[in-house]
Amino acid sequence: MSGTDVITFGCRLNAYESEAIRARAAEAGLANAVIVNTCAVTAEAVRQSRQEIRRLARLHPGRRIIVTGCAAQTEPETYAAMAEVAMVLGNHEKLETKSYTDFGERIRVNDIMSVKETASQLVDSFDGKSRAFLQIQNGCDHRCTFCIIPYGRGNSRSVGAGAVVEEARRLVGNGFAEIVLTGVDLTSYGSDLPGKPTLGMLVRKILKLVPDLKRLRLSSIDSVETDRELMTVIAEEERLMPHFHLSAQSGDDMILKRMKRRHTRAHTIQFCEEVRHLRPEAAFGADLITGFPTETEEMFENTLRLVDEAGLSLLHVFPFSPRNGTPAARMPQVPRALAKERAGRLRAKGETALAQRLAGLVGSEQELLVEKTGVGRTPCFTPTRFSGGATPGAFLRARIASAARDHLTADLLS
């Protein structure tokens, strides 16, 4: 291996930025290197990235290892202390070509709060994928008590609608039939732009001005911040996929208050009910934390019940992980073993809910976007297996024949 590889941890925004990193490194002529784009959302994510760095150094002695991403931004000294690491770049620096031409300074991490704009990165391709990510926003103005991400990403900044539309056109022109809008706090889009456009306005504009785009998706959203235009677009635009992943975090109101969230459990339930009324086929996922400081068994049971009451079926469950520098790290902690045990119970609940939802799709007709040989995704993002050849990126009509625990099987229709 003599080129430059990019290893990605964490969210879809990181995946998008890894493609930009790949392009900037190529522009710089960087060779014989590997760039690790880290995540800081949990202590476990940091541990895994360090473990991967050590593994890479063993497998590829002599290759230059560059570390960047949110964990590099929030704790650069952690990575600088590793003998395997040649350079540490902050989240702003990683997107600049010049960062990969000058190796004189080992740590280059600026004050992320001083960054005032998020520029479109002109990412025109995503190797081996049938869908593309498109960054429309970065950073977060909220300060949830458990979250270190604002200190890794900075304050909320939006990409202008014109640049977003142009990038969407480029991606469609390069053969992508599906685009996923990404950001740190997607529903805050536009609050820093002239005229304060909303996420709903942007979605409407993309669908109108990029008519050849077949599918548009939203990554994780904050349901209490959704604007009325977005709800209208959900009802009227079939090209906006009916799959919504919510930053719910808990189903207990006291825990939500201690997290400094802006919604209640009733808000989550109400949002899902309203969307389901507009798009009956909609599927809902959620990020949920177990074992947050002071969480009792009764509080956890409220989160378990939320799965049924909101109709959630695609759960991302995290046992609470204290992050140094956050208020939650100073609160009375729940034993780690108990947080993990509750996470296991919640994941099992999610698996049951998903199996039930998939069973309900048997016999229905679905349009599949082919990802690879024999596998496609429904509009609700469910992986679906089928027999027969098809090119990645193609659309196929299919009838669902059976449902397994986490995927569907379909017969293609002529």
PEDATA-V939920 format. One record per residue. N is the residue number from 1. RES is the residue in three letters. PHI is phi in radians with two decimals (999 if undefined). D_LAST is the distance of its C-alpha to the last C-alpha in Angstrom with 2 decimals. Layout:
BEGIN
n: [N N]
res: [RES RES]
phi: [PHI PHI]
d_last: [D_LAST D_LAST]
END
This chain:
BEGIN
n: [1 2 3 4 5 6 7 8 9 10 11 12 13 14 15 16 17 18 19 20 21 22 23 24 25 26 27 28 29 30 31 32 33 34 35 36 37 38 39 40 41 42 43 44 45 46 47 48 49 50 51 52 53 54 55 56 57 58 59 60 61 62 63 64 65 66 67 68 69 70 71 72 73 74 75 76 77 78 79 80 81 82 83 84 85 86 87 88 89 90 91 92 93 94 95 96 97 98 99 100 101 102 103 104 105 106 107 108 109 110 111 112 113 114 115 116 117 118 119 120 121 122 123 124 125 126 127 128 129 130 131 132 133 134 135 136 137 138 139 140 141 142 143 144 145 146 147 148 149 150 151 152 153 154 155 156 157 158 159 160 161 162 163 164 165 166 167 168 169 170 171 172 173 174 175 176 177 178 179 180 181 182 183 184 185 186 187 188 189 190 191 192 193 194 195 196 197 198 199 200 201 202 203 204 205 206 207 208 209 210 211 212 213 214 215 216 217 218 219 220 221 222 223 224 225 226 227 228 229 230 231 232 233 234 235 236 237 238 239 240 241 242 243 244 245 246 247 248 249 250 251 252 253 254 255 256 257 258 259 260 261 262 263 264 265 266 267 268 269 270 271 272 273 274 275 276 277 278 279 280 281 282 283 284 285 286 287 288 289 290 291 292 293 294 295 296 297 298 299 300 301 302 303 304 305 306 307 308 309 310 311 312 313 314 315 316 317 318 319 320 321 322 323 324 325 326 327 328 329 330 331 332 333 334 335 336 337 338 339 340 341 342 343 344 345 346 347 348 349 350 351 352 353 354 355 356 357 358 359 360 361 362 363 364 365 366 367 368 369 370 371 372 373 374 375 376 377 378 379 380 381 382 383 384 385 386 387 388 389 390 391 392 393 394 395 396 397 398 399 400 401 402 403 404 405 406 407 408 409 410 411 412 413 414]
res: [MET SER GLY THR ASP VAL ILE THR PHE GLY CYS ARG LEU ASN ALA TYR GLU SER GLU ALA ILE ARG ALA ARG ALA ALA GLU ALA GLY LEU ALA ASN ALA VAL ILE VAL ASN THR CYS ALA VAL THR ALA GLU ALA VAL ARG GLN SER ARG GLN GLU ILE ARG ARG LEU ALA ARG LEU HIS PRO GLY ARG ARG ILE ILE VAL THR GLY CYS ALA ALA GLN THR GLU PRO GLU THR TYR ALA ALA MET ALA GLU VAL ALA MET VAL LEU GLY ASN HIS GLU LYS LEU GLU THR LYS SER TYR THR ASP PHE GLY GLU ARG ILE ARG VAL ASN ASP ILE MET SER VAL LYS GLU THR ALA SER GLN LEU VAL ASP SER PHE ASP GLY LYS SER ARG ALA PHE LEU GLN ILE GLN ASN GLY CYS ASP HIS ARG CYS THR PHE CYS ILE ILE PRO TYR GLY ARG GLY ASN SER ARG SER VAL GLY ALA GLY ALA VAL VAL GLU GLU ALA ARG ARG LEU VAL GLY ASN GLY PHE ALA GLU ILE VAL LEU THR GLY VAL ASP LEU THR SER TYR GLY SER ASP LEU PRO GLY LYS PRO THR LEU GLY MET LEU VAL ARG LYS ILE LEU LYS LEU VAL PRO ASP LEU LYS ARG LEU ARG LEU SER SER ILE ASP SER VAL GLU THR ASP ARG GLU LEU MET THR VAL ILE ALA GLU GLU GLU ARG LEU MET PRO HIS PHE HIS LEU SER ALA GLN SER GLY ASP ASP MET ILE LEU LYS ARG MET LYS ARG ARG HIS THR ARG ALA HIS THR ILE GLN PHE CYS GLU GLU VAL ARG HIS LEU ARG PRO GLU ALA ALA PHE GLY ALA ASP LEU ILE THR GLY PHE PRO THR GLU THR GLU GLU MET PHE GLU ASN THR LEU ARG LEU VAL ASP GLU ALA GLY LEU SER LEU LEU HIS VAL PHE PRO PHE SER PRO ARG ASN GLY THR PRO ALA ALA ARG MET PRO GLN VAL PRO ARG ALA LEU ALA LYS GLU ARG ALA GLY ARG LEU ARG ALA LYS GLY GLU THR ALA LEU ALA GLN ARG LEU ALA GLY LEU VAL GLY SER GLU GLN GLU LEU LEU VAL GLU LYS THR GLY VAL GLY ARG THR PRO CYS PHE THR PRO THR ARG PHE SER GLY GLY ALA THR PRO GLY ALA PHE LEU ARG ALA ARG ILE ALA SER ALA ALA ARG ASP HIS LEU THR ALA ASP LEU LEU SER]
phi: [999 -2.22 -1.46 -2.07 -1.92 -2.11 -1.81 -1.99 -1.98 1.61 -1.47 -1.14 -1.11 -1.09 -1.08 -1.07 -1.18 -1.11 -1.17 -1.15 -1.04 -1.01 -1.20 -1.16 -1.14 -1.15 -1.05 -1.40 1.31 -1.15 -2.40 0.92 -2.46 -2.33 -1.93 -1.83 -1.68 -1.53 -2.14 -2.07 -1.12 -2.38 -1.10 -1.13 -1.10 -1.16 -1.05 -1.12 -1.16 -1.16 -1.08 -1.16 -1.06 -1.13 -1.12 -1.08 -1.12 -1.22 -1.29 -2.27 -1.06 1.70 -1.38 -1.33 -1.85 -1.96 -1.99 -2.55 1.68 -1.14 -1.20 -1.15 -1.26 -1.47 -2.50 -1.04 -1.15 -1.02 -1.48 -1.11 -1.33 -1.53 -1.10 -1.29 -1.62 -1.52 -2.74 -2.08 -2.05 -1.33 -1.17 -1.40 -1.15 -1.16 -1.75 -1.94 -1.00 -1.10 -1.12 -1.81 -2.03 -2.07 -1.94 -1.28 -1.90 -1.28 -2.02 -2.25 -2.36 -1.61 -1.34 -1.11 -1.21 -1.48 -1.38 -1.86 -2.31 -2.06 -1.54 -1.10 -1.62 0.93 -1.53 -1.76 -2.66 -2.33 -1.00 1.26 -2.14 -1.62 -2.22 -2.11 -1.69 -2.38 -1.37 -2.02 -2.80 -2.53 1.33 -2.67 -1.59 -1.50 -2.33 -1.05 -1.20 -1.71 -1.82 -1.67 -1.04 -0.98 -1.43 -1.71 -1.97 1.51 -1.36 -1.15 -2.51 -1.92 -1.53 -1.01 -1.03 -1.05 -1.17 -1.11 -1.10 -1.10 -1.19 -1.05 -1.10 -1.09 -1.12 -1.11 -1.10 -1.57 1.77 -1.47 -1.60 -2.31 -2.19 -1.94 -1.34 -2.17 3.12 -1.46 -2.36 -0.98 -1.31 -1.52 -0.87 1.58 -1.14 -1.79 -1.73 -0.99 1.41 0.85 -1.14 -1.86 -1.04 -1.06 -1.08 -1.14 -1.03 -1.03 -1.17 -1.04 -1.15 -1.33 -1.60 -2.17 -1.12 -1.45 -1.27 -1.44 -2.42 -2.22 -2.14 -1.91 -1.39 -0.94 -2.20 -1.73 -1.04 -1.27 -1.72 -1.14 -1.60 -1.13 -1.10 -1.11 -1.10 -1.15 -1.14 -0.98 -1.26 -1.76 -1.91 -1.19 -1.33 -1.46 -1.18 -1.48 -2.33 -2.24 -1.86 -1.80 -1.48 -1.45 1.29 -2.79 -1.94 -2.04 -1.15 -1.19 -1.13 -1.04 -1.16 -1.23 -1.32 1.15 -1.38 -1.83 -2.17 -1.96 -1.08 -1.10 -1.08 -1.09 -1.10 -1.11 -1.08 -1.10 -1.12 -1.17 -1.13 -1.11 -1.16 -1.35 -2.36 -1.00 -1.47 -1.05 -2.04 -2.23 -2.07 -2.80 -1.50 -2.41 -1.90 -1.91 1.27 -1.07 -0.82 1.36 -1.14 -1.63 -1.10 -1.10 -1.11 -1.12 -1.06 -1.10 -1.22 -1.00 -1.18 -1.03 -0.99 -1.31 -1.21 -1.69 1.28 -1.45 -2.45 -2.23 -1.73 -1.89 -1.88 -2.24 -1.17 -0.97 -2.26 -1.15 -1.92 -0.96 1.67 -1.79 -1.03 -1.13 -1.17 -1.73 -1.47 -1.04 -1.53 -1.46 -0.91 -1.01 -1.09 -1.23 -1.05 -1.21 -1.11 -1.15 -1.07 -1.09 -1.15 -1.20 -1.10 -1.09 -1.08 -1.13 -1.09 -1.14 -1.11 -1.16 -1.05 -1.15 -1.15 -1.15 -1.05 -1.24 -1.61 -1.07 1.67 -1.42 -1.67 -2.36 -1.71 -1.79 -1.69 -1.24 -1.70 -2.76 -0.95 1.38 -2.40 -2.40 -2.16 -1.34 -0.97 -1.51 1.28 -1.42 -1.13 -2.34 -1.67 -2.62 -1.72 2.06 -1.48 -2.81 -1.39 -0.92 1.73 -1.42 -1.88 -2.32 -1.55 -2.58 -1.91 -1.26 -1.68 -2.77 -2.25 -1.83 -1.11 -2.39 -2.73 -1.95 -2.14 -2.34 -1.82 -1.26 -1.77 -1.33]
d_last: [44.18 45.93 43.72 43.32 40.98 40.36 40.12 38.91 39.98 39.16 37.11 34.36 37.16 38.66 35.36 35.32 38.98 38.53 36.42 39.30 41.80 39.99 40.20 43.84 44.86 43.36 45.27 48.39 47.89 48.05 47.67 48.19 47.52 45.34 45.03 44.58 43.30 44.67 44.13 47.06 45.52 47.05 49.80 47.30 45.22 48.44 49.30 45.93 46.26 49.76 48.60 45.89 48.54 50.78 47.95 47.07 50.75 51.02 47.93 48.71 52.49 53.57 50.54 51.48 50.00 49.68 49.07 47.89 46.02 47.22 49.28 50.95 51.79 53.24 55.04 55.49 58.51 56.43 54.58 57.57 59.45 57.00 58.35 54.83 54.05 55.05 54.34 53.29 51.60 51.16 48.03 49.29 50.52 47.32 45.61 48.40 48.37 52.13 51.80 50.47 53.25 56.36 57.10 60.69 60.14 58.53 57.66 56.24 55.34 56.45 56.87 53.30 54.77 56.14 52.69 52.06 48.83 45.33 44.17 40.62 40.11 37.85 35.39 32.83 30.81 29.93 29.65 26.66 25.17 22.10 24.24 27.77 30.82 33.07 36.59 37.96 40.94 43.26 46.14 47.19 50.14 50.09 52.15 50.67 53.28 51.11 49.44 50.63 47.80 49.72 52.30 49.70 47.82 50.52 50.41 47.40 46.48 43.60 41.94 42.31 39.32 39.55 39.25 36.31 34.40 35.29 34.10 30.78 30.39 31.27 28.80 25.91 27.26 27.18 23.45 23.46 20.91 22.75 26.51 28.68 32.07 34.79 38.49 41.20 41.65 38.71 39.85 43.22 41.60 43.79 46.98 48.79 47.53 49.29 48.31 46.79 43.09 40.93 37.69 36.03 37.38 36.10 32.55 32.63 33.99 31.41 28.47 30.31 31.51 28.50 25.74 23.33 23.51 20.26 21.81 25.46 26.99 30.56 32.32 35.06 36.76 39.98 39.08 42.60 42.50 39.31 40.17 39.34 37.34 35.00 34.53 33.79 31.19 29.53 29.34 28.23 26.06 22.51 22.50 25.31 23.67 24.93 26.43 30.22 32.62 36.17 39.48 40.86 43.15 44.71 44.61 48.39 50.29 53.41 51.51 49.58 52.98 54.41 51.42 52.25 48.76 48.39 46.35 46.92 44.66 44.45 43.04 40.15 39.40 39.76 37.41 34.62 35.24 35.22 32.00 30.30 31.55 30.04 26.72 26.31 23.52 25.92 26.86 30.38 32.09 35.76 38.44 41.13 44.50 46.41 50.14 51.11 54.94 56.51 53.27 54.35 52.36 52.16 50.80 48.16 47.21 46.54 43.94 42.36 42.21 40.66 37.40 37.03 38.73 36.63 33.38 33.20 30.76 30.76 34.39 36.27 39.57 42.73 46.10 48.70 50.11 53.33 53.41 56.89 57.95 55.95 57.70 55.63 57.06 60.48 59.52 60.21 57.57 55.56 55.87 53.10 52.36 51.90 49.57 47.42 47.57 46.40 43.57 42.44 42.53 40.64 37.90 37.61 37.34 34.56 32.65 32.96 31.81 28.73 27.82 28.27 26.11 23.21 23.62 23.27 19.74 18.41 15.98 15.28 12.19 12.94 12.32 13.34 15.59 15.69 19.35 19.52 17.87 16.00 17.24 16.32 18.04 17.31 19.28 22.04 22.19 21.28 20.38 17.18 16.48 13.28 12.95 11.82 13.26 13.03 15.96 18.07 17.88 14.21 12.18 8.94 7.66 8.55 10.60 14.05 15.22 18.74 21.34 24.09 27.22 25.90 22.15 18.87 16.41 12.72 9.68 6.56 3.79 0.00]
END
